[in-house]
Structure formats: structure tokens, C-alpha cells
Amino acid sequence: MEMSSKLLERAVAEISQLPGIGKRTALRLALHLLKQPADQTQQLAEALQKLREDIVFCSKCHNISDAEVCHICENPHRDASVICVVEDIRDVMAIENTGLFKGVYHVLGGKISPIEGIGPGQLTIVQLVTKVKAGGVRELIFALSGTMEGDTTNFYIYRQVKECDVVISAIARGIAVGDELEFADEVTLGRSIMHRVPFENSIKSH
């Protein structure tokens, strides 16, 4: 795609690197920004810059946060003894949208995947196990996607904490095997959490 402006060409090239954005969509977005008042484009640029520079990860659950401890972990109305284990931040948002879960989260930052070179040491599994062994955790809910990598990660964590005095459960399989959690509709996801089953049962069903 040849353009009359190198500046526009660079902007399109950068925007098109975003997930799901092709060159044509990137061009439409760039031209749209050019039509907007300069201060509006500046506000967008500043918001993205602040996002990159100032956002941190919660020291307790590893969710994204504006402060050392996120607002979910700080909320006194959340049950800190019930921890929902998820793959990434998008899963937290999906579960929060159901409005049904009142515990807290632990974001692993991915799933164990030998093919992609991702092992337990590259995730926040050690921090989760340490948290459980320290006491005060009543239930651990596995809410990873129903893929082979998700099941492998669940089982690895289960082996690390199965001797602890904690209930270990998994979301009900209202989420189809192979589906990513973030794409599930809110009703299905909410029911899967509310009707969770003992993790041992999910092992036997495989």
C-alpha cells in the first residue's frame, strides 16, 4: 500500500501491529484521528503513554493495577479466602462482568506449554503455592480454559497444593473443551463458576 505521506505510512504500520487490525483498518483509524481536533488526538496519545509508563501489577494477585494492591484485593467485601486462578487479565474482566464471583483472583500470566517454551517458572505458580501454604485460603477455583495446556497447568498446581487444607475445585464444563474463557458469554461463565465441581472429579472425567 503506497502512500503519499511517510508520516501516515508509519502511523498505519504501527496501528496495524495491534491484534485484529489489518492495514486497511489501520488506515481508516489513522485518517479518522487526522480529522479529529488536535487536543483529542493528544489525549489519546497521553492516555496510551500513561498506560505504558504508570500501570503496575498487583503485588497480591498479579492483576493490572494503578497502585501496589488492586481495588479487588483491597475491597473489604471480597472473600480473600476464595481464590479464582485464571490465565490472564482478560479472564478477570470476563468473570467480573458476571457479577457473581465475590472472592479474589490469582493471575498466572499464561499456561504451561512446553511447545511454546513456557514452563512453571515463567508463571506466577510459585507465588500462588506460597500463598496457599501460608494459610488463610479456604478454596482454590481453577478457571483456566478447557485446553490441554489449561488442564496441564491445573494438574501441576493441584499436585503442589493437594496436601494443604484447602478445597480445590474447577469451573463446571459449561465452557466447551478448547474454548478460551474470555469469549464465553456472561450467563454461561457465571453458571460455570457457581456450579463448580471438586477438581478430583474433573480429573476422573478425562
PATIVO-29761 format. One line per 2 residues: for each residue x, y, z of C-alpha. Coordinates in nm, 3 decimals. Layout:
N
X,Y,Z ~ ...
END
This chain:
206
0.000,0.000,0.000 ~ 0.182,0.309,-0.129
0.104,0.636,0.048 ~ 0.177,0.998,-0.027
0.295,1.063,0.329 ~ 0.570,0.878,0.512
0.424,1.001,0.844 ~ 0.087,0.846,0.759
0.259,0.531,0.639 ~ 0.445,0.496,0.968
0.127,0.554,1.172 ~ -0.058,0.289,0.970
0.232,0.044,1.013 ~ 0.228,0.092,1.392
-0.152,0.069,1.428 ~ -0.167,-0.244,1.210
0.052,-0.427,1.463 ~ -0.242,-0.431,1.706
-0.432,-0.765,1.727 ~ -0.711,-0.794,1.470
-0.614,-0.472,1.290 ~ -0.520,-0.503,0.924
-0.361,-0.237,0.705 ~ -0.695,-0.109,0.570
-0.848,-0.076,0.916 ~ -0.530,0.090,1.039
-0.552,0.341,0.755 ~ -0.916,0.423,0.840
-0.822,0.475,1.206 ~ -0.525,0.697,1.117
-0.734,0.911,0.882 ~ -1.008,0.934,1.146
-0.755,1.064,1.400 ~ -0.638,1.324,1.149
-0.994,1.456,1.121 ~ -1.033,1.494,1.499
-0.937,1.807,1.694 ~ -0.565,1.807,1.778
-0.632,1.800,2.155 ~ -0.840,1.481,2.123
-0.556,1.301,1.946 ~ -0.316,1.436,2.207
-0.534,1.300,2.489 ~ -0.531,0.956,2.325
-0.152,0.966,2.290 ~ -0.111,1.075,2.654
-0.351,0.804,2.778 ~ -0.151,0.535,2.596
0.177,0.677,2.723 ~ 0.049,0.684,3.083
-0.081,0.328,3.043 ~ 0.263,0.209,2.936
0.460,0.404,3.196 ~ 0.244,0.401,3.510
0.046,0.077,3.516 ~ 0.173,-0.187,3.761
0.084,-0.543,3.861 ~ -0.092,-0.604,4.192
0.152,-0.745,4.446 ~ -0.117,-0.983,4.575
-0.295,-1.121,4.268 ~ -0.080,-1.001,3.973
-0.374,-0.829,3.806 ~ -0.307,-0.493,3.640
-0.345,-0.204,3.881 ~ -0.289,0.167,3.931
-0.143,0.101,4.277 ~ 0.061,-0.168,4.450
-0.259,-0.350,4.553 ~ -0.553,-0.356,4.310
-0.902,-0.241,4.404 ~ -1.035,-0.601,4.402
-0.783,-0.722,4.661 ~ -0.836,-0.407,4.868
-1.214,-0.442,4.871 ~ -1.318,-0.547,5.226
-1.638,-0.702,5.086 ~ -1.445,-0.961,4.881
-1.375,-1.302,5.035 ~ -0.994,-1.328,5.035
-1.014,-1.694,5.140 ~ -1.156,-1.794,4.799
-0.909,-1.756,4.514 ~ -1.002,-1.795,4.148
-0.699,-1.895,3.940 ~ -0.702,-1.751,3.588
-0.464,-1.733,3.295 ~ -0.458,-1.360,3.232
-0.615,-1.022,3.296 ~ -0.886,-1.065,3.033
-1.024,-1.362,3.227 ~ -1.055,-1.148,3.541
-1.257,-0.895,3.340 ~ -1.479,-1.169,3.194
-1.558,-1.316,3.537 ~ -1.611,-0.973,3.693
-1.868,-0.896,3.422 ~ -2.085,-1.182,3.553
-2.116,-1.006,3.890 ~ -2.140,-1.347,4.061
-1.792,-1.408,4.199 ~ -1.716,-1.242,4.533
-1.373,-1.388,4.604 ~ -1.034,-1.269,4.478
-0.809,-1.375,4.191 ~ -0.464,-1.503,4.111
-0.340,-1.427,3.759 ~ -0.087,-1.683,3.637
0.026,-1.485,3.334 ~ -0.022,-1.778,3.096
-0.043,-2.157,3.085 ~ 0.222,-2.428,3.092
0.304,-2.503,2.729 ~ 0.624,-2.696,2.654
0.569,-2.646,2.280 ~ 0.584,-2.268,2.328
0.867,-2.297,2.580 ~ 0.651,-2.185,2.875
0.727,-2.372,3.197 ~ 0.600,-2.332,3.555
0.890,-2.099,3.638 ~ 0.768,-1.842,3.387
0.427,-1.817,3.552 ~ 0.325,-1.699,3.899
0.266,-2.054,4.024 ~ 0.530,-2.034,4.300
0.361,-1.722,4.439 ~ 0.022,-1.898,4.437
0.154,-2.210,4.611 ~ 0.331,-1.995,4.871
0.006,-1.807,4.934 ~ -0.190,-2.130,4.985
0.071,-2.286,5.214 ~ 0.083,-1.969,5.426
-0.277,-2.040,5.532 ~ -0.596,-1.837,5.519
-0.709,-1.983,5.185 ~ -1.028,-2.186,5.207
-1.090,-2.266,4.840 ~ -0.892,-2.260,4.518
-1.100,-2.243,4.199 ~ -0.933,-2.339,3.872
-1.082,-2.123,3.596 ~ -0.841,-2.186,3.312
-0.965,-2.257,2.960 ~ -1.050,-2.618,2.879
-0.746,-2.681,2.662 ~ -0.468,-2.936,2.705
-0.240,-2.657,2.832 ~ -0.506,-2.540,3.075
-0.561,-2.891,3.210 ~ -0.185,-2.946,3.241
-0.148,-2.623,3.438 ~ -0.441,-2.712,3.666
-0.296,-3.055,3.741 ~ 0.052,-2.916,3.807
-0.084,-2.669,4.064 ~ -0.309,-2.937,4.213
-0.009,-3.159,4.280 ~ 0.167,-2.871,4.458
-0.120,-2.791,4.696 ~ -0.325,-3.113,4.730
-0.182,-3.183,5.078 ~ -0.288,-2.840,5.204
-0.609,-2.790,5.397 ~ -0.791,-2.625,5.107
-1.087,-2.714,4.886 ~ -0.975,-2.743,4.522
-1.247,-2.700,4.260 ~ -1.280,-2.629,3.890
-1.541,-2.437,3.695 ~ -1.816,-2.658,3.556
-1.776,-2.756,3.192 ~ -2.045,-2.520,3.067
-1.741,-2.381,2.890 ~ -1.675,-2.609,2.593
-1.348,-2.801,2.585 ~ -1.092,-2.599,2.390
-1.272,-2.267,2.445 ~ -1.098,-1.961,2.586
-1.264,-1.818,2.897 ~ -1.272,-1.458,2.772
-1.503,-1.550,2.480 ~ -1.769,-1.721,2.691
-2.096,-1.536,2.737 ~ -2.161,-1.394,3.084
-2.451,-1.628,3.168 ~ -2.257,-1.944,3.076
-1.945,-1.826,3.256 ~ -2.143,-1.724,3.564
-2.313,-2.062,3.584 ~ -1.980,-2.241,3.537
-1.839,-2.060,3.840 ~ -2.146,-2.101,4.058
-2.174,-2.474,3.974 ~ -1.806,-2.552,4.009
-1.708,-2.909,4.092 ~ -1.433,-3.071,4.302
-1.115,-3.080,4.092 ~ -1.069,-3.452,4.160
-1.397,-3.514,3.975 ~ -1.273,-3.325,3.669
-0.961,-3.544,3.664 ~ -1.169,-3.862,3.671
-1.389,-3.741,3.385 ~ -1.091,-3.719,3.147
END
